[in-house]
């Protein structure tokens, strides 16, 4: 009798499970995707539909990086590298506006919607949003254009409409060597020349090579400038990123006259450059201010592996060359082989293998709601634009845009028309949006 009762209970359980299995599911997974082309890119993400009128929840995708890393280092915290993949759900257009630029290094918006573009050899171009280019504009100081040098970043003053002032970083060439310098100049009324050209700040000392100048500059809400510099690459100059008596491997905070901002962290301290805001950087070519929080974000190229995204705070040490998630190009570890050390900041995110990050921008518009306040980084070695989704001080998603274009993306900016604009080493200007 007990055996018969057990069989009856078992049979009832089997029938109940079978009934649940054949019932209509309450949710289903609906993958969507479309190819990306240089004329009209439409991409979408997998999503879970929770009902006809309910919300749509995106399913995390695998990380976009699936190649083997260059190192065996472990991240300090989850999602410090290889965050979940994401895909843009909204459709957007990708248009090549021109292919006639000559090694462009930076692109920035003007108040009337046009773009100002720096070219590495020392010329500036004005581009319309349809891609028409001005003649080259020159009149800059002598430049060290070897290797990574030349005319670097460019941006318009907040009051450009009345002042017509442009601010630039460049590799200034002298008989003593070269260094990263900040210059300013007035764009003439006919836009054919630069007037009142003046170097306002120099990342001393001079050094004779053509490597690791950085450099980006961005205006803060008060109208002062943040500027990033490189540590000039050589083994002899690397340690200078950890010293506070020089301009190598730093973020500096200066006025438009080139003077230190009065609340900088080392104001008044002997033997310290008062312009310094943070230190311990390698070769920072991306700098952007979050449109909501006002926080300063920076990317920097690592060695072999270990490219970083950092949240910059005053007075902090970001570790190079003491800590790094990369190794030497030879395959040997960086001296000490450390990825963490007390008193040194961890990167918010790192790439291994490298992206070789360059210019970057936040997308401050709601025209593409899923892009709003996302960070877009131009990738050189990676040959794509990295879209990063942030949650506070953490990266929670990464997407690769324009990966099929085969271009070294040097800079990206958000235009006045709510589109992204990007330039490549091969001379292209893209509109994305």
PyMOL commands that set and color helices and strands:
alter all, ss='L'
color gray80, all
select helices_A, chain A and resi 2-22+160-163+235-242+369-371+403-405
alter helices_A, ss='H'
color red, helices_A
select strands_A, chain A and resi 28-30+47-49+56-58+94-98+104-109+115-119+123-127+151-156+165-174+177-187+194-202+217-219+225-228+250-254+276-279+284-289+296-300+307-312+349-351+357-362+375-379+385-391+394-401+409-414+420-424+429-432
alter strands_A, ss='S'
color yellow, strands_A
deselect
rebuild
show_as cartoon
